[in-house]
Amino acid sequence: MKRVSVLGSTGSIGLQALDVARMHKLDIQALAAHSSCKKLEEQAREFSPRQVCIYDEKYYKELKTSLADTDIRVLSGMSGLCEISADKETDIVLNSVVGMVGLLPTLTAIDNGKDVALANKETLVAGGNLVMTAAAEKGVSIYPVDSEHSAIYQCLQGNSMNKISKIILTASGGPFFGKTKEDLKNVTVKEALNHPNWSMGNKITIDSSTLMNKGLEFIEAKWLFDLEPDQIEVVVHRQSVLHSAVEFEDFSVIGQMGVPDMRIPIQYALLYPYRTQCPTRPMSLTEYGTLTFEKPDLETFDCLAQCIEAVKKGGAYPCIVNAANEVAVGAFLEGKISFLRIGELVREASEHFPYTEPASYDDVLSVDTAVREFVKKSIN
Ligand code: MN
């Protein structure tokens, strides 16, 4: 039985990972949350990890006091996340924290020879080169948790000798599929948060509505599967049943299907290579009846176009579009900017910064910081 630590245990992926852990009685070594102190305490009492970490230091005392009657070690901040990632008694770290905060814990886990079940997008978007190089050096596995990358990973099983001609990365199209820029001028936060198929956290739901999420997944796929940008085709598939597919050199296409429930890819990452019962439901193709596939509208959904361009330009550009988007989405959620402004800010940042090639975590971080400052200035 693998010993598992979960970073981001109170978020959407974390909660579903704990459903899997509950069903399979996984050995949970550590849990970490951003600031949901009460929820983390509850989880700690249920799963009895050796360590817990609250990222926001403000809540450290509260958590420490609330768990005083247990022998669970309480940590906080980035140092706490990294301590958990380096822990000797952990085999696999599920990293499902949101944002750039996730990069250093991933690198720390890899450095310490831990396999990583990866749900944190920024890890590969901002630090793809660093992360994949380190993982290869240390011989650790990165198991993708995201449904699309998990699908591709699953399609590749038994095919290590075979050449991929391309991958088909499916996108639900989000709540604004079929709309024009004109239609999207006055979109509210509530409308953008209303995703048709998946239930996810706020940041990723907005990213799905702009198709930035697909753009970030495009960048991740490049790194995870070592592909050229023209080997990745984004296809809008409204039903989210085909989670992605791989076309091999013989033009045979292998896809992975299932109901849109993240517990399937989470469990695959945690229990790899075993397939066993999962706390979800079976899929009925006849219930769906029709599956549709369409080209994405790159003009209306500028964020996706920006990400593809960033991969082609290389260097720090994926990190730049990601950082710009994170600040812009935060401002949109706070009601400070309009929906369409998100894409504009991403483009402005991408056009402003010159080409650089980050060679270390500090390099990535300094690009990230500079971009955030640039975008914040544009907003205020
Ligand atoms: Mn996804």
Residues whose N, C-alpha, C, O or C-beta is under 5 A from the ligand:
A	BS01	MN	D146 S147 E148
